[in-house]
Amino acid sequence: MARRNALERHSMREVSPRGTRLAELARHMLSEFAGLRAGERVLILAETEGAEGVKRAFYRAAREAAGENVSMAIYDRRPAYTHPPEPLPAAVAEADLVICLDIYLSHTKLEQSARAAGTRFFNLHPARFAALRRAVLGVDYREIRRRGRELARLFGAGRRGLITCPRGSHLEFEIDAGREVSIGSGYARKPGDYATLPNGKIKVPVVRASMTGTFVVNGVIIPPINELSELVTLRFNNSRLVDISGGAEAKAYMRFLESFNDPSMYVLDHLTFGFNPRATLSQPPPPAFSSEAEKVMGCVNIGLGRAGLKGKQHTDVVSVGTTVVVDGRPVIIKGRYTI
Ligand SMILES: [Fe+2]
């Protein structure tokens, strides 16, 4: 913990404009990344226990930019990837821009239907000043976009991938040439767009039922564990999680997945690779969690389960220091990109 705090202080000193304030950060993020314009209808969703200063700053910045049709709804924590309480789903569907402060609506039917109708989503995970200043303001997002495009070309042209690590990972997958590699660059400026900040990751489409082998997790399992204190080994067969081994945290993850009594919780949903140079694995205490871990430079993230309004869940497992090879060409060697 002490080391992480020291790293965070170091990052803030090194990369943040001196005197940057939360209000300026909120204004900048809404204009630059969310493309907020006068007259738009904005809904901000926030948790009761979320940082008050962040809530206020984004509300005021949205009012300044958009005008009078800005509302903020605050509600008690719900399981991630579930819909907000009534009557908010209707308001989500009516908004031009939904700003989620530590609220996870991704993967839900509500988000999918609202996006299809033109609502754009701007998700801040974590919605904490220090993290946003470090991994958003402190990062060159033009470079994030450039690297994202380059990686999309590389993975998009590939067919077979292999993930290995010295701890025993050996996981094979096939890339689906019929679907696009999607780049998470943090921008939600067009109708129906979706962005999360901090960002810097790409999603590689995997051929259905093609992922097989062992993946040793050394980073986070979100939810329900957050930062791991021991390794958790996952075994996949045909893109389905068939075995979890390790110590107490492996057992806790197993119990969590079992608790949903839903076979889809074990099925691969997405495979992503992170490339934000300032992102960290750092997590708040459970049950809160932060998706910033999925953007750590050189990390591999496997998402399992399709969440939705009916209460199903979604979990993400992240490992760092892995090697990724596409069609025999190393793309990441022990957590470092080769391009
Ligand atoms: Fe995920």
Boltz pocket constraint, residues with backbone or C-beta under 6 A from the ligand:
constraints:
  - pocket:
      binder: B
      contacts: [[A, 270], [A, 302], [A, 303], [A, 304], [A, 314], [A, 315], [A, 316]]
      max_distance: 6.0
